[in-house]
Amino acid sequence: MSDKQDRRRQRTRHLLSEALVELIREKGYNTITVSDIIDRANVGRSTFYTHYRDKDDLLAGELDRVIDVLDRHIPHESREENLFFPSLGLFRHVGEEYELYKALVWSSGVDLLFKRVQKSLSQRIEQGLQESGGKFDVPGPILANFVAGSFLTLLKWWLETKMIYSPEQMDETFRKLTLPGIEQARIK
């Protein structure tokens, strides 16, 4: 793929993501259609389907992008403290974008969304566990799925309770609840 095609692809994805976020803020996730998204982004239907299967796929892609950006900003030396993914960064990001994520959590598609995000987080955590060189007596996919599920459950609860604790408090609680389990599973 040429640089020009790659830039065009990135621009199109950016336009679609921006349109989705604007529409979620305006009218909630459930009522948005692919037609709404392509109209707002000013791209054709076939262009949309070249990049995404449906609006859920677009949303999952946007969440993956956010996680990637946060992950790149974690100093290398503190990766182990971050449970192999940017948990504090994610709590902070969600806190800053409360209205957006609140609209997502209270939509009927939240279960599908959480399944997709849990799968993505689980893959990242499993990769981080492998890269850490640690050996575990629990299979990596099980351990990673447990950590990702715990994170998402706390995140959803935090949003539903209107973020009564700071992102730092939530991250500290998450660590207190999950790190002992990870350590227990580590082969000594």
C-alpha positions in Angstrom: 0.0 0.0 0.0 1.4 3.4 -0.9 1.8 6.2 1.6 -1.0 8.1 -0.2 -3.4 5.2 0.1 -2.4 4.7 3.8 -3.0 8.4 4.6 -6.3 8.2 2.8 -7.2 5.1 4.8 -6.2 6.8 8.1 -8.1 9.9 7.2 -11.3 7.9 6.4 -11.0 5.9 9.7 -10.5 9.2 11.6 -13.6 10.8 10.0 -15.7 7.8 10.8 -14.5 7.6 14.4 -15.1 11.3 14.9 -18.6 11.0 13.4 -19.4 8.1 15.7 -18.2 9.9 18.9 -20.2 13.1 17.9 -23.3 11.1 17.3 -23.0 9.1 20.5 -22.8 12.4 22.4 -25.8 13.9 20.6 -28.2 11.0 20.5 -26.9 7.9 22.2 -25.4 4.8 20.7 -28.6 2.8 20.3 -30.2 5.2 17.9 -27.2 5.7 15.6 -27.3 4.0 12.2 -24.5 3.4 9.7 -26.3 5.9 7.5 -26.0 8.5 10.3 -22.3 7.8 10.6 -21.5 8.0 6.9 -23.6 11.1 6.4 -21.8 12.9 9.3 -18.4 11.7 8.1 -19.3 12.5 4.4 -18.1 9.1 3.1 -19.8 6.5 1.0 -21.5 3.4 2.3 -19.1 1.1 0.4 -16.2 3.0 1.9 -17.6 2.4 5.4 -17.9 -1.3 4.7 -14.4 -1.5 3.3 -13.2 -0.5 6.8 -15.8 -1.9 9.2 -18.5 -4.6 9.4 -21.0 -2.5 11.3 -21.1 0.3 13.9 -20.1 -2.1 16.7 -16.9 -2.9 14.8 -16.2 0.8 14.3 -16.7 1.4 18.1 -14.5 -1.5 19.0 -11.8 -0.2 16.6 -12.0 3.2 18.2 -11.7 1.7 21.7 -8.7 -0.3 20.5 -7.1 2.9 19.2 -7.6 4.6 22.6 -6.0 1.7 24.4 -3.1 1.7 21.9 -2.5 5.4 22.5 -2.6 5.0 26.3 -0.3 2.0 26.1 2.3 3.9 24.1 2.4 6.6 26.8 3.3 4.3 29.6 6.9 4.6 30.5 8.7 1.3 29.8 10.0 0.9 33.4 6.5 1.0 34.9 4.8 -1.6 32.6 4.7 -4.3 35.3 3.0 -1.9 37.6 0.3 -1.4 34.9 -0.8 -5.0 34.8 0.3 -5.3 31.2 -2.2 -2.7 30.0 -2.8 0.9 30.9 -5.4 0.5 33.6 -4.9 3.9 35.3 -4.8 5.6 31.9 -8.0 4.0 30.9 -9.7 5.0 34.2 -8.5 8.6 33.6 -9.6 8.6 29.9 -13.1 7.3 30.8 -13.3 9.9 33.6 -12.5 12.7 31.2 -15.1 11.3 28.7 -17.8 10.4 31.2 -20.7 11.6 29.1 -19.6 9.5 26.1 -19.0 6.3 28.1 -22.1 6.8 30.2 -24.1 6.9 26.9 -22.4 3.6 25.9 -22.9 1.8 29.3 -26.6 2.7 29.3 -27.2 1.5 25.8 -28.7 -1.9 25.0 -25.6 -2.9 23.1 -23.3 -2.6 26.1 -23.0 -6.4 26.6 -21.8 -6.9 23.0 -19.5 -3.9 23.4 -18.0 -5.2 26.7 -17.5 -8.7 25.1 -15.5 -7.2 22.3 -13.5 -4.9 24.6 -12.9 -7.8 27.0 -11.5 -9.9 24.2 -9.2 -7.1 23.1 -8.0 -6.4 26.6 -7.5 -10.1 27.3 -5.3 -10.5 24.2 -3.2 -7.5 25.3 -2.9 -8.8 28.8 -2.0 -12.3 27.7 0.7 -10.8 25.4 2.0 -8.7 28.3 2.1 -11.7 30.6 4.1 -13.7 27.9 6.5 -10.8 27.4 7.1 -10.4 31.1 8.8 -13.8 31.1 6.8 -15.0 34.1 5.5 -18.5 34.3 2.0 -19.2 35.6 0.3 -22.4 36.6 -3.0 -21.0 35.2 -3.3 -20.9 31.4 -2.6 -17.5 30.0 -5.9 -17.0 28.3 -7.8 -17.8 31.6 -5.7 -15.4 33.6 -5.9 -12.6 31.1 -9.7 -13.0 30.7 -10.1 -12.8 34.5 -8.0 -9.6 34.7 -9.8 -8.0 31.8 -13.3 -9.0 33.1 -12.5 -7.7 36.5 -11.3 -4.4 35.1 -14.4 -4.0 32.9 -16.8 -4.9 35.8 -15.2 -2.2 38.0 -15.3 0.3 35.1 -19.0 -0.3 34.5 -19.8 0.0 38.2 -17.8 3.2 38.4 -19.8 4.7 35.5 -23.1 3.6 36.9 -22.3 5.2 40.3 -21.4 8.4 38.6 -17.7 8.1 39.3 -17.9 8.6 43.1 -14.2 7.7 43.3 -11.2 9.2 41.5 -9.5 7.3 38.7 -6.5 6.8 41.0 -8.7 5.3 43.7 -10.4 3.0 41.2 -7.0 1.9 39.8 -5.6 1.3 43.3 -8.7 -0.8 44.1 -8.4 -2.7 40.9 -4.8 -3.5 41.7 -5.6 -4.6 45.2 -8.2 -7.0 44.0 -6.3 -8.5 41.0 -2.6 -8.4 41.8 -2.8 -11.1 44.6 -4.6 -13.4 42.1 -1.9 -12.9 39.5 0.9 -13.4 42.1 -0.9 -16.5 43.4 -0.9 -17.9 39.8 2.8 -17.2 39.3 5.1 -20.2 39.5 7.8 -19.4 42.0 
